[in-house]
């Protein structure tokens, strides 16, 4: 019998690069254990105040004590929005004139932003501007809603430093493509690149000059590892130093990373433009509301002092920094000539094997090899390593080379003990893979 036709969009849809390895590994039947660094699925306990509410959902004083779970307002609960603003303020930024809307994770906020700033679906007008390597969900959501993206590309040098194109090159792209908005991830996913405030101001000035929205994805705000570095944020930009910045700023917030609550699926879209906020809430009425339980748990942070929150940030930074350097140094030691991106911010590193791989190396094929067949014996256990191929993080035209073909992303989400295994696993799997092709 003839089957009904799927849409062309569905026919062409493949899993996200950050899920690809895990999906392939789940098909495996040989009992091999995986060290999974392919996706930023944080394995730490969340903040104690959030744990307290989680463990006492049915206690007296909880809105769920009677077993009733109602819809909330589309904009989110007042207390949850206050938690978002309290977090922003704890980093030293004024929240006066900011409007917060709770979303189903930072991912939904990304999709709402694209709907709110880009041209009509299918038109290609007013595209979204990204900086490659760019977090894959932005391009995925843009395709989902029929909006176009354009990009400029960073370069990774032999010492592991990512650098932006010149302001002139970025400006030339803006003039040519006429984007409506620029996305900046100051504590970058996937590269670990940190945008200091001087860099941020330069990009913001372009947004003012060309009347663009400035979208800052601040999922990893405060996770920076450079000595004496100033915390970067769109909310550190002021009208006094950059006239015209007010009313074009948007930040994407989430419970996932700094707060170790990936599965809570609570995020927020914050803006200093009241009209954008109003329309964004109106658009999201179709989704009714974010998770009532997730909001209640996260809202506990509305009552934490800034001193407590800053102590939490310091604890998080220390935890990740203690893993970043050993993995980076270990990889360089075991694979001389490998390029490891400098671990300056967020929870990721990029591994580039362009100087040591045989011609024709393909990161996706290597990742699939590790997920489906590769194995390394470690302390009488057979293990493999899951990483993300980077080619999907770049937008390239036909005939252009893709820097991601030799690059993989590692997320520092396993326990410190398991992260110590990463250099050995990667090095041995890489050697196995190269020997068989």
C-alpha positions as CSV (number, residue, x, y, z in Angstrom):
1,X,0.0,0.0,0.0
2,X,1.2,3.5,-0.9
3,X,2.4,5.4,2.2
4,X,1.5,9.1,2.7
5,X,4.3,11.5,1.7
6,X,6.5,13.2,4.3
7,X,7.4,16.8,3.8
8,X,10.6,17.6,1.9
9,X,11.8,19.2,5.1
10,X,11.4,15.9,7.0
11,X,12.9,13.9,4.2
12,X,16.1,15.9,4.4
13,X,16.3,16.1,8.2
14,X,19.2,14.4,9.9
15,X,20.0,14.4,13.6
16,X,21.9,17.3,15.1
17,X,25.7,16.8,15.0
18,X,25.7,16.9,18.8
19,X,23.3,13.9,19.0
20,X,24.7,11.9,16.1
21,X,27.3,9.9,18.0
22,X,24.9,9.0,20.9
23,X,22.2,7.8,18.5
24,X,24.7,5.6,16.6
25,X,26.2,4.3,19.8
26,X,22.7,3.2,21.1
27,X,22.6,0.8,18.2
28,X,25.7,-1.0,19.4
29,X,25.1,-4.5,21.0
30,X,28.6,-5.5,22.1
31,X,28.5,-4.2,25.7
32,X,31.1,-1.4,25.2
33,X,30.9,1.5,27.6
34,X,31.1,5.1,26.2
35,X,32.6,8.2,27.7
36,X,30.2,10.7,26.2
37,X,31.6,14.1,25.5
38,X,29.5,14.7,22.4
39,X,26.8,16.8,24.0
40,X,26.9,19.4,26.8
41,X,24.8,17.2,29.2
42,X,26.2,18.5,32.5
43,X,26.6,15.8,35.2
44,X,26.9,18.0,38.3
45,X,24.2,18.6,41.0
46,X,22.2,21.7,40.6
47,X,22.2,24.6,43.0
48,X,21.2,23.7,46.6
49,X,18.2,26.0,46.6
50,X,16.9,24.3,43.5
51,X,17.5,20.9,45.0
52,X,15.5,21.9,48.0
53,X,12.4,22.7,45.9
54,X,12.9,19.6,43.8
55,X,12.9,17.3,46.9
56,X,9.9,19.1,48.4
57,X,7.5,19.5,45.5
58,X,4.6,18.1,47.6
59,X,5.4,19.8,50.8
60,X,3.4,22.5,52.5
61,X,3.9,25.8,50.8
62,X,4.5,24.2,47.4
63,X,2.0,25.1,44.7
64,X,1.9,21.4,43.9
65,X,1.1,20.1,47.4
66,X,-2.5,19.1,46.3
67,X,-1.3,17.3,43.2
68,X,-2.6,20.0,40.9
69,X,-0.4,21.2,38.0
70,X,-2.0,24.1,36.1
71,X,-0.8,26.1,33.2
72,X,1.1,29.2,34.1
73,X,1.1,32.5,32.3
74,X,2.8,32.4,28.9
75,X,5.4,35.0,30.0
76,X,6.2,32.7,32.9
77,X,5.8,33.0,36.6
78,X,6.7,36.3,38.2
79,X,9.1,34.6,40.7
80,X,10.9,32.8,37.8
81,X,11.4,35.9,35.8
82,X,12.7,37.6,39.0
83,X,15.2,34.7,39.3
84,X,16.5,35.4,35.8
85,X,16.9,39.1,36.6
86,X,18.5,38.4,39.9
87,X,21.1,36.2,38.1
88,X,21.9,39.0,35.6
89,X,22.2,41.5,38.4
90,X,24.5,39.2,40.4
91,X,27.1,39.6,37.6
92,X,27.1,43.4,38.2
93,X,24.7,44.6,35.6
94,X,21.7,46.8,35.9
95,X,18.3,45.2,35.1
96,X,16.4,48.4,35.0
97,X,14.3,48.5,31.9
98,X,14.8,44.7,31.1
99,X,11.8,42.5,30.2
100,X,12.1,38.7,30.9
101,X,10.0,35.9,29.4
102,X,10.5,32.3,30.5
103,X,10.9,29.7,27.7
104,X,11.2,25.9,27.3
105,X,15.0,26.0,27.6
106,X,17.3,28.4,25.8
107,X,16.5,26.5,22.6
108,X,12.9,27.8,22.4
109,X,14.2,31.3,23.0
110,X,16.5,30.9,20.0
111,X,13.6,29.9,17.8
112,X,11.5,32.8,19.0
113,X,14.3,35.3,18.3
114,X,14.6,34.0,14.8
115,X,10.8,34.4,14.2
116,X,11.0,37.9,15.8
117,X,13.9,39.5,13.9
118,X,14.2,37.8,10.5
119,X,12.2,38.5,7.2
120,X,9.2,36.5,6.0
121,X,9.5,32.7,5.8
122,X,11.0,31.6,2.5
123,X,11.9,35.1,1.4
124,X,15.6,35.1,2.3
125,X,15.2,38.8,3.4
126,X,16.7,40.1,6.7
127,X,18.7,36.9,7.5
128,X,20.3,36.0,10.8
129,X,24.0,36.6,11.0
130,X,26.2,34.0,12.7
131,X,29.9,33.7,13.5
132,X,31.2,30.2,12.4
133,X,31.8,27.8,14.0
134,X,28.3,28.5,15.1
135,X,26.1,26.5,17.5
136,X,24.1,24.2,15.3
137,X,20.7,24.9,16.8
138,X,20.7,28.4,15.3
139,X,20.9,27.0,11.7
140,X,18.6,24.2,12.5
141,X,15.8,26.4,13.9
142,X,16.3,28.9,11.0
143,X,15.7,26.0,8.5
144,X,12.7,24.8,10.5
145,X,11.0,28.2,10.2
146,X,12.2,29.0,6.7
147,X,14.6,31.8,7.5
148,X,18.0,32.3,6.0
149,X,21.3,32.6,7.9
150,X,24.6,34.1,6.8
151,X,27.9,33.9,8.5
152,X,31.5,35.0,8.8
153,X,34.1,32.4,9.8
154,X,36.6,32.4,12.6
155,X,40.0,30.8,12.1
156,X,41.8,28.4,14.4
157,X,45.6,28.9,14.5
158,X,48.2,26.2,15.2
159,X,48.5,27.4,18.8
160,X,44.8,26.8,19.5
161,X,43.5,30.4,19.4
162,X,40.3,31.2,17.5
163,X,40.2,34.7,16.0
164,X,37.4,36.7,14.4
165,X,37.6,38.1,10.9
166,X,38.5,41.8,10.8
167,X,35.8,44.4,11.5
168,X,36.1,45.4,7.8
169,X,35.4,41.8,6.6
170,X,32.3,41.6,9.0
171,X,31.1,45.0,7.8
172,X,31.5,44.0,4.2
173,X,29.3,40.9,4.8
174,X,26.7,43.0,6.5
175,X,26.6,45.4,3.6
176,X,26.3,42.5,1.1
177,X,23.7,40.4,3.0
178,X,21.8,43.0,4.9
179,X,21.2,40.8,8.0
180,X,18.6,41.9,10.6
181,X,20.5,40.6,13.6
182,X,23.9,39.3,14.8
183,X,24.3,36.4,17.2
184,X,27.2,36.5,19.6
185,X,28.0,33.7,22.1
186,X,30.6,35.5,24.3
187,X,31.5,32.3,26.2
188,X,31.4,30.3,23.0
189,X,29.8,27.0,22.1
190,X,31.3,25.2,20.4
191,X,34.8,26.7,20.5
192,X,35.6,27.8,24.0
193,X,36.5,31.2,22.5
194,X,35.9,34.2,24.9
195,X,34.8,37.5,23.5
196,X,36.2,40.2,25.8
197,X,34.3,43.5,26.1
198,X,36.4,45.3,23.6
199,X,35.5,42.7,21.0
200,X,31.9,42.7,22.1
201,X,31.7,46.5,21.8
202,X,33.2,46.4,18.3
203,X,30.5,44.0,17.2
204,X,27.8,46.0,19.0
205,X,28.8,49.2,17.3
206,X,28.2,47.5,13.9
207,X,24.7,46.6,15.1
208,X,24.0,50.2,15.9
209,X,25.6,51.5,12.7
210,X,23.5,49.1,10.5
211,X,20.3,49.1,12.7
212,X,20.6,45.4,13.6
213,X,19.5,43.5,16.7
214,X,22.2,42.2,18.9
215,X,21.5,38.7,20.3
216,X,23.8,37.5,23.0
217,X,23.5,33.8,23.9
218,X,24.7,33.9,27.6
219,X,24.2,30.3,28.5
220,X,27.7,30.1,29.9
221,X,28.0,33.6,31.4
222,X,30.6,33.6,34.2
223,X,32.3,30.5,33.0
224,X,35.6,32.1,31.9
225,X,39.1,31.0,32.9
226,X,41.4,33.9,31.9
227,X,43.2,35.7,34.7
228,X,41.6,39.1,35.6
229,X,39.1,38.9,32.6
230,X,36.0,41.0,32.9
231,X,32.7,39.3,32.6
232,X,31.3,39.9,29.1
233,X,27.6,40.5,28.6
234,X,25.2,42.4,26.3
235,X,24.0,44.0,29.6
236,X,27.5,45.4,30.2
237,X,27.0,47.7,27.1
238,X,25.5,51.1,28.1
239,X,23.9,53.9,26.2
240,X,26.5,56.3,27.6
241,X,29.4,54.5,25.9
242,X,27.5,53.2,22.9
243,X,24.6,55.6,21.9
244,X,21.9,53.7,20.1
245,X,22.4,50.3,21.8
246,X,19.3,50.6,23.9
247,X,16.2,48.8,22.4
248,X,18.1,46.4,20.2
249,X,19.6,44.1,22.9
250,X,18.4,40.5,23.5
251,X,20.0,37.8,25.7
252,X,19.2,34.1,25.8
253,X,19.4,32.6,29.3
254,X,19.1,29.0,30.5
255,X,19.1,26.8,33.5
256,X,21.1,24.2,31.6
257,X,24.7,25.0,32.0
258,X,25.8,27.3,34.8
259,X,23.0,25.9,36.9
260,X,23.5,22.2,36.0
261,X,19.9,21.6,35.1
262,X,19.9,20.6,31.4
263,X,16.8,18.4,31.8
264,X,14.8,21.1,33.6
265,X,14.1,22.8,30.2
266,X,13.9,26.3,31.6
267,X,15.3,29.3,29.7
268,X,14.5,32.9,29.1
269,X,14.5,35.6,26.5
270,X,15.4,39.0,28.0
271,X,15.3,42.2,26.1
272,X,15.3,46.0,26.7
273,X,12.7,46.5,23.9
274,X,9.2,46.5,25.4
275,X,7.5,46.1,22.0
276,X,9.6,43.1,21.1
277,X,8.9,41.5,24.5
278,X,5.1,42.0,24.0
279,X,5.1,40.4,20.6
280,X,7.4,37.6,21.7
281,X,5.0,36.7,24.4
282,X,2.1,36.9,22.0
283,X,3.9,34.5,19.6
284,X,4.5,32.0,22.4
285,X,0.8,31.9,23.5
286,X,0.6,29.0,20.9
287,X,2.9,27.0,23.2
288,X,0.7,27.9,26.2
289,X,3.4,28.1,28.8
290,X,6.8,26.7,30.0
291,X,7.0,23.8,32.5
292,X,5.2,24.8,35.7
293,X,7.4,22.4,37.8
294,X,10.6,23.5,36.1
295,X,9.8,27.1,36.7
296,X,9.1,26.6,40.4
297,X,12.4,24.8,40.9
298,X,14.4,27.4,39.1
299,X,12.6,30.3,40.7
300,X,14.3,29.5,44.0
301,X,17.3,31.5,42.7
302,X,15.2,34.7,43.0
303,X,15.8,34.6,46.7
304,X,19.6,33.9,46.7
305,X,21.9,36.8,47.5
306,X,24.4,38.1,44.9
307,X,27.2,37.0,47.2
308,X,25.9,33.4,47.2
309,X,25.5,33.4,43.5
310,X,29.0,34.7,42.9
311,X,30.3,32.0,45.2
312,X,28.5,29.5,43.0
313,X,30.1,30.9,39.9
314,X,33.5,30.7,41.4
315,X,32.9,27.0,42.4
316,X,31.8,26.2,38.8
317,X,34.8,27.9,37.3
318,X,37.2,26.0,39.6
319,X,35.5,22.7,38.8
320,X,35.8,23.1,35.0
321,X,39.3,24.8,35.0
322,X,40.7,21.8,36.9
323,X,39.6,19.5,34.0
324,X,40.3,21.8,31.0
325,X,44.1,22.1,31.3
326,X,44.8,18.4,31.9
327,X,42.7,17.3,29.0
328,X,44.3,19.9,26.7
329,X,47.8,19.1,27.8
330,X,47.2,15.4,27.7
331,X,45.9,15.5,24.1
332,X,48.9,17.5,22.9
333,X,51.3,15.1,24.7
334,X,49.8,11.9,23.2
335,X,49.2,13.3,19.7
336,X,52.1,15.6,18.8
337,X,50.9,18.1,16.2
338,X,47.3,18.0,17.2
339,X,45.6,21.4,17.6
340,X,43.6,21.9,20.8
341,X,41.6,25.1,21.1
342,X,42.6,27.3,24.1
343,X,40.1,26.6,26.9
344,X,39.3,30.2,27.7
345,X,35.5,30.0,28.4
346,X,32.4,27.8,28.5
347,X,32.8,24.0,28.7
348,X,34.1,23.0,25.3
349,X,37.3,22.4,23.4
350,X,37.9,21.9,19.7
351,X,40.3,19.2,18.5
352,X,41.8,19.7,15.0
353,X,43.8,16.9,13.4
354,X,44.5,18.7,10.2
355,X,48.3,18.6,10.7
356,X,48.4,14.9,11.7
357,X,45.6,13.1,9.8
358,X,46.1,11.5,6.4
359,X,44.5,13.3,3.4
360,X,40.8,12.8,3.2
361,X,40.1,12.7,7.0
362,X,36.4,13.1,7.7
363,X,35.3,14.0,11.2
364,X,31.9,12.6,10.8
365,X,33.2,9.2,9.6
366,X,35.7,9.2,12.5
367,X,32.9,9.9,15.0
368,X,30.7,7.2,13.6
369,X,33.7,4.8,13.8
370,X,34.2,5.5,17.5
371,X,30.4,5.1,18.1
372,X,29.9,1.9,16.2
373,X,33.2,-0.1,16.2
374,X,36.0,1.6,18.0
375,X,37.1,0.4,21.4
376,X,40.1,0.8,23.8
377,X,40.9,-1.5,26.8
378,X,41.3,0.6,30.0
379,X,41.7,-1.1,33.4
380,X,40.0,-4.3,32.1
381,X,37.1,-2.3,30.6
382,X,36.4,-1.8,26.9
383,X,35.6,1.8,26.3
384,X,34.9,4.2,23.4
385,X,34.7,8.0,23.2
386,X,31.8,10.0,21.8
387,X,32.6,13.5,20.4
388,X,30.8,15.8,18.0
389,X,31.9,16.3,14.4
390,X,32.4,20.0,13.7
391,X,31.5,20.2,10.0
392,X,27.9,20.9,10.9
393,X,28.9,24.0,12.9
394,X,30.1,25.7,9.7
395,X,28.0,27.1,6.8
396,X,30.0,26.7,3.5
397,X,29.0,27.1,-0.1
398,X,29.4,24.3,-2.7
399,X,33.0,23.9,-3.7
400,X,34.3,25.6,-0.5
401,X,36.4,23.6,2.0
402,X,34.9,23.1,5.4
403,X,37.3,23.6,8.4
404,X,35.1,21.3,10.4
405,X,36.1,18.3,8.4
406,X,39.1,17.8,10.6
407,X,37.6,19.2,13.8
408,X,35.7,17.6,16.7
409,X,34.2,19.2,19.8
410,X,34.7,17.8,23.3
411,X,32.3,18.8,26.1
412,X,33.6,18.7,29.6
413,X,30.5,17.0,31.1
414,X,31.7,13.6,32.4
415,X,33.1,13.3,35.9
416,X,36.7,14.5,36.4
417,X,37.9,10.8,36.7
418,X,36.3,10.0,33.3
419,X,37.5,13.2,31.6
420,X,41.0,12.1,32.5
421,X,40.5,9.2,30.1
422,X,39.6,11.4,27.2
423,X,43.2,12.1,25.8
424,X,44.1,8.4,25.8
425,X,40.8,7.3,24.3
426,X,40.9,9.9,21.6
427,X,44.5,9.3,20.7
428,X,44.1,5.5,20.5
429,X,40.9,5.6,18.6
430,X,42.4,8.2,16.2
431,X,45.3,5.9,15.5
432,X,43.0,2.9,15.0
433,X,40.9,4.8,12.6
434,X,43.8,6.1,10.6
435,X,45.3,2.6,10.4
436,X,42.2,1.1,8.9
437,X,41.5,3.7,6.1
